[in-house]
Amino acid sequence: MAIAIIAVAAVYAFFDPAGSLFPRCMFKAVTGWDCPGCGSQRALHALLTGHPAEAWHYNPYLFIAVPVALFFGFVEAYQARFPALHRALIRPATFYILIILTVLWTIARNLL
Amino acid sequence: MQKVWIHRDGVQQGPFSLAELPSLGITPDTMIWYEGLASWIQAGKAPLTAAMFTADEAGNVVARVKVEDTQKCPPTYLMWSILLTICCCNPVGIIPIILGSSVSSKFRSMDFEGARKASEQTEWAVIITFVLGLMMLPFSWIIYL
């Protein structure tokens, strides 16, 4: 797992994902719109080559969604140790808010 | 929250919440009462608790809900669902989040069996979404050639 992460990081650090061999977004290819994740590869490349501001410009969603996802992963994995935290956060409203935010972000980035 | 009293071995116990009942080891013959019932009734016949029991292969009546199911909410795989929305599996990536919400809502309305099944469905949705995303890779290369 660690090796895989390092390998992926190395690929994105040394190669510019704007090149033709990197996977493209099918959502964008079909609809012409940016999906919530579009720009993640360029953002990763910018971040690993020391351009955090540029990375933020490519996809700010990445910087919010990844920590949020990892945090929810932690909350679910340690339900037995922190039951109150799990009870407070893993509720239907959390899921609805996340869906609404993702949809709003998709609309916003394509209109603005 | 519905409160339930039970009567066994000549002693009245309670009140308990519905979620606590499986851990008390009540049987379909245990006499119970909750507000709305005219009198004490066997747990296997009371509308609220009848669904807690089922027959196993040998025909013995056993508790349907396992004690541990009532204590721990099944995984909603929320971390994986959110990560999927980043890797271009969208708008399909939204589906596992919607399924995950039903795990949470079913667990909270004490449908423990339903929550466990919804959790399994969510796991499958995450796997299928991810595999679909991987299958799209070659097409993305073809389109841009």
Interface residues (C-beta under 8 A of the other chain):
Chain A: S20 L21 P23 R24 C25 M26 F27 K28 A29 C35 P36 G37 C38 S40 Y61 L62 A65 V66 V68 A69 L70 F72 G73 E76 Q79 A80 H86 I90 R91 P92 T94 F95 Y96 L98 I99 T102 V103 T106
Chain B: K72 C73 P75 T76 L78 M79 W80 I82 L83 T85 I86 C87 C88 N90 P91 G93 I94 I97 I98 G100 S101 S102 S104 S105 R108 M136 L137 F139 S140 W141 I143 Y144
